[in-house]
Amino acid sequence: MHATDDLKIGKLYRLSFPGIAARVIEPPAGVQVGKYPYLVESLILRSRWWVNEQGEPDNIYSPRVILMSKESAQAASVAGAIQA
């Protein structure tokens, strides 16, 4: 698995379904990862699916993971620092 700044194992992300989140989890041992190296799990949807670095699912029936852009992440951290 490639380490990127976009998806991190154990972190929660918003989904394209309103009000639902999912967590990126460690793939099972011995599983070959291809174009979709991240395994995502949602307890509310009771499902798991594979996504790529941009949060796009490997099939059309799974929701997309919404990633925060670097500009909005920096703006959110600045806004948090200003409020503190």
Summary of the structure (lengths in Angstrom):
residues: 84
radius of gyration: 14.0
end to end distance: 36.3
largest distance: 45.8
contacts: 189
relative contact order: 0.21
helix: 17%
strand: 26%
